[in-house]
Amino acid sequence: MKNMRLSLEEGKILVKIARKAIIEYLEKGIIISPPSEVSENLLKKMGVFVTLNAIREYGKELRGCIGYPQPIFPLIEATIRSAISAATEDPRFPPVEINEMDNIIIEVSVLTVPQLIEVDDPKEYPKKIKIGEDGLIVEKGFYRGLLLPQVAIEWNWDEEEFLCQTCIKAGLDPSSWLDKKVKIYKFQAQIFEEESPNGEIFERKIA
């Protein structure tokens, strides 16, 4: 992560507040307020995504993932908002029910500010991307798709496949990254994750 790095303790706070935010919202319908005393880093505006993975017999299965690519809100607030949205507003899944939370692992990805990848020829894009480090955003008009850095590793994609899959996420043809009208951004992420539902929290290395 090229920008500011968080400590493990700060990461633990984010994951714990994400879980608390979801449970309080599902049980009582309330959006919790950020803690009154947190480090200065957690009050800085940063992009963040909260990912929910359900534990299945065959491994982890995505249950929700929503966040803010841009630094719009203070990090602690953005984490609360993203956690609730990941649990209740991801259009790919039905809303999470409270009894599922004992079987869900929470992952918080804190993002650097997305940077436009500049090329003379779109065929140069794969050389500008580092798998295991970069996440991607594909943008064309109203179409926009984002994939976190860890997704390429989890699916064993190379650079071209990562570009194609991000285009699909944006609702575009897989080869749209070769279109000069398409803008492609990259970003990095610092990832904090529970080892088990509500268990020990660690910083996940993907590279």
N, C-alpha and C positions, 0 to 999 in steps of 0.2 A: 504494500500500500504506500503510494508515493506521498500522500498528504499526512496529516496528523494521525498518530497511532494511539489507540486506546489501551489502557492497561487491562489485564485480565479481570481485575476487580470491577472496573467500569463495565466491561462486557457482561460480567455476571449480573450486575444491576439491570442492564437492559433486558437480558433474557428473563430475569425474575419479574420485572415490571410488565413484560409482554404477557407472561402467563397470568399474572394477577389481573391485568386489564381484561383479558378474555374471560376469566372466571367471573369477575365482578359484573361484566356486561351480560354474560349468559344467565347468571343467577338473579341479578337484580335490575338489569336494564340500565345500569349507570356507567358513565364514562369516568374513570378515575382521574384525579388530578395528579400531575407529576409530583414526586417527592419534593418537599420544601428545601432540603439541603442535599445537593448533589455536586459533583465536581464541575468545574468550569467547562471541561470538555463536553459534558453531556448537555450543556446549555447552548452550545454552538449549533448553528444551523447546518445540518448535514443530511444527505440522502440516506435512506435506510429501507430494507425490505425484511419482512418477517415471513418465514416459511414454516408451515406446519406439516410434519410428516407422521403419518399413522404407522404404528408397528403392526406388521402382518407376519404370518408364518414364513413367508418367502422374503421378508426384509421390509424396508421402509417404502411407504407409498405416499406420494404427495396428497395432502388434504387441503391445502390452501397456500397461496403466496401472493401478497400484495405489499406495495410500499411506495416510496417517493424517490424517483430517480434524482431529482434536484434538491438542493438544500433550501427547502421552503420553511420548515419549522425547526425549532430547537430539537436536537436529537432525541432527548427523552420524551418529548411530546409526540414527535413523529413516530417513535416506536410504539407508543400507546395506540395511536390512531391506526397504524399499520397492522398491529396485532388484532385489533377488533375487526378490521376490514378483512384480514386474511381468514378469520374464523367465520365471518358472516356475509361477506360480499363478493367472494371470488365466484364469478359466473360459471366456472367450470364444475363447481361442486355445490351440493346442498349445504346450508348453514351447519356448522358444527353444533352438536348437542353437548350439554354439560357432562353427560356420562362418558363422553369420548375422551375427555381431557386426561384421564388416567392412562390413556394409550397413545398420547400424542407427544412427540418430541418437538421442541421449539428451537428454531434457528434464527439468529438475527445477523443480517449482513449490513455492515456500515459502509457506505459507498463514498468514493472520491467523486469530485465533480466530473461529469462526463466531458470528454474532450473530442472534438471533431477530428476524425482521421482524414487527413488531406492527401490526395493522390492525383496524379495526372491521368492515370488510367485505372479504372476500377479493378482490373486484373492484379493490381498491386496490393489490394486489401489483405489477402492472406499473409503476406510478408510483414504486414504492420500489426499483426495480432499475435499475442503470446498465449497459447492454451495453458490454463492453470493459473493465469494471472489476470487476464482481461475478461471483463464482461462486455456485452455488446448491446447497442441500441440501434435499430434500423428505423428510419423515418422517411416517409414520402407523403406530403400533404397531410391529410388527417390520419393516415395510417402510421402506427407506431408500435414497435415491439421491443421488449427487453428480455435478455437472458443473463442470469448471474454467472460469474466465472466458474463456479462449481458445477454448473449444469454440463458444460462441455466435458469435464473430467468424468462425471457420473455416467455419461452416455458414450464415452470414448470417441468423441468427435475430433476430427482434424479441423484446421482453420476454415476450409471451404464448407464443410458440413455445418460448422458453427454458424457461418454466415447464412447459409441456406435455411437453417432452422430458425434463426432470428427473423428472417424475412417471413417465414410461415407464421411465426408468433405475431407478426405485424399484420397478418392477413394478406400478404403479398405472395406472388409467385416465388418459389425457392430461388430462382436465378435473378431475382430483382436487384441483388447487390451489384450486378454488372451494369445496371442502369445509372447513367450519370446524373439523373435527377434525384437519385436516392442518397440521403445523407446517412453516414454511419459514424457512430460515436463509440468510444471505448472508455471503460472505467475500471477501477480496482475495488476490492472489497476486503474488509476485515471481518471474519466470520466467527461468531460465538454460538455454541450449540450445547444442548443437554446430552449427556451420554445415554440417559434413559429418561422416560417421562418424569419431570420434576426432580431429576437426579443431578449429579455433579455436572458443572458447566466447564467447558474447555474452549480454547481457541483452536479452531479447525484450520489446519494447513492443507491447501489443495495442490500446490505446485509440486 
